Amino acid sequence: MKEKQEQLLNLLLQQDQPLSSRLLAQTLDISVRTVKSYVADLNKISSQPVIFSSNSGYMIDPQIARTLLNAEEEQVILPQTYKERAFYIIKKLLIENAELDTFDTAEELFISYSTLKADLSRMNKTFEKYKVKFAIKNDCILILGEEKEKRRLISYIIFEEMPYQFMDQEILEQNFKPADVLQLSTIIQLVMKESNYHINEFAFMNLLLHLLILVESVRNGQSLISRDWFSSWLRKDKAMLVTRLIEEIEKNFQLTLNELEKEEIHMLFQANVNYIPSNNLKELENIAGAEILTAMESVLLNVHRTFGISLNSESFMVPFALHLSGLFSRAKQGSYLKNPMLHSLKKEYPIVYDIAIFVSLRLSERFDITINEDESAYIALHIGAELEGQKRNFSKIKAVVLCPKYMGLDEKLYAKLSQQFGNELNIKAVVSQFSAIEDLIFELLISTIPVPKNERYKVINVAPFYTEEQRLALVSEVANIRLNQKKQILSKNFDAYFDEAFFFIPNKQKERDELLREMCAKLEEDGIVTSEFYGHVLERENASSTAFESIAIPHSVYMDANKTTIGVLLSSSGIDWNGRRVHIVLLAAINDLDRQLFADIYEALISLFDSPEIYSELKHIATFEEFRRFIHSKIRTH
């Protein structure tokens, strides 16, 4: 059942008279045609019609509707594929700490005992790089390995299940009042248009979400408890902009915000609009209080130890500390904030919700308060938004900007870099003193002042007044760093993906397809791929050749290998490959879990073999160990 269909049932349950399709469409923010389609679908789901239509509109059978909604609530979606079953077993073992009986697990998953054993054997290949082993002992499934490797695996599973778009305006409209979402969105856009401040899509959604929560809270009489002081530490132009934002919110929503709520909006604005990460949490301590900040840092450390994820960025901690401040205020008053997204969060993002419950329980113990599931769902929203941001930043270059604060030059430079390089750079901090970078981990330092060279990171010098010439230089340097990152990924994962067992030097001339058949047969023999792999490789190759210069990287479009493995074939005389002379063949069998990593490795391999002289060197390679040394030497010198 779709989210809007559930909303349609709930809306009709609240009525004591018929509602027209036009009114239902307006309320749910869908078309009249969609309303009629949903009614037809819902009546098909149920054994008896649940919604009746008349000239006056639609009415509902309350008993059948509640049965449908309860069934939807209790419905458990069973894992269907190998990947889904593997994730299910890992989450049960490492997140829920469950004891998994083999026969019970097979029954729960509706698979045979032999299929379960085959899955576990396959998982040992798929997750080999995490240095864990799945085994059966006394009819129980075990995961063997060091705790740090298990945490690394949990972290991987969490990010793998996180979408790139955890939150967008459509999702907000499905869960909050569509009119509220539209009104707040319009206000933010209006205020931003009047200023020179930049806000990207992710920050816009983040700000919109938190303002929706604040408005909902105040509207329901859950005002923040005011303190005796008010901190106006924003720069004057920013303070004026936020004051305008507050005025528009109060006017359009007919609310009166107290000083603490206004300050929360100041902080939310600072955290999302051209926010300069300073790595200094003193200001946050002044706002949220030392007690909350200390508790938050302690709980987030526990999250890292348990789930292997880090939630210590300022982009997360600032709005989260503000939220906790409000949560504690409500808890002391014996009240809570209803969360319209509770059901969808529990259903669609179970791991994120589990982490939120973990956080809620630790905070409840620490402060002797009750945090119900609605409030836990708000914590899940913060965590989900942060994990989405982290996932987007995985492939970005970690950068630090060093620029004096004189005349707001630091803010102007940060704004320019964020606008022009938002997809390439993850700016971790903006500092004014060279000494402030000592404890930071990053790959690129963009500096307006001369600094000594360092092996840990690249340095790019720019003038305080950023020019087009400097932008072009930065584009070139960023591309070089990104390519070098990919080469380092290749170097780091070489032993995981390349194996002497799949290294070939033919002793006589053979045709392309015959060589591919032999390479595929060896991969099949070792349980890396199925018998269909060879056909899939030819299918992809015949659609469009994978040869570049003197290298070919044949692969299947189906990323269904049990373990990502790259077979290597070297030919000094060359192979006729659709009219090209190929001297090196890298046959890639890819597991779906490595698809993003393989994309980087693919580009790195292409770049390593982009010069003709490379192939004369390859002719002298006779062993796998020589090939390994060759690759690592090229990564260092390129």
Secondary structure by P-SEA (a helix, b strand, c coil): ccaaaaaaaaaaaaccbbbcaaaaaaaacccaaaaaaaaaaaaaacccccccccccbbbbaaaaaaaaaaaaaacccccccaaaaaaaaaaacccccccccaaaaaaaacccaaaaaaaaaaaaaaaccccbbbbbcccbbbbbccaaaaaaaaaaaaaaacccccccaaaaaacccaaaaaaaaaaaaaaaaaccccccaaaaaaaaaaaaaaaaaaaacccccccccccccccaaaaaaaaaaaaaaaaaacccccaaaaaaaaaaaaacccccccccaaaaaaaccaaaaaaaaaaaaaaaaaccccccccccaaaaaaaaaaaaaaaaacbbbbbcaaaaaacccaaaaaaaaaaaaaaaaaccccccaaaaaaaaaaaaaaaaaaaaacccccbbbbbbcccaaaaaaaaaaaaaccccccccccccccccccccccccccccbbbbbbccbbbbbbcccccaaaaaaaaaaaaaaaaaaaaaaaaaacccccccccbbbbcccccaaaaaaaaaaaaaaacccccaaaaaaaaaaaacccccccccbbbbcccccccbbbbbbbbccccccccccccbbbbbbccccaaaaaaaaaaaaaaaaccccccccccccccaaaaaaaaaaaaaac
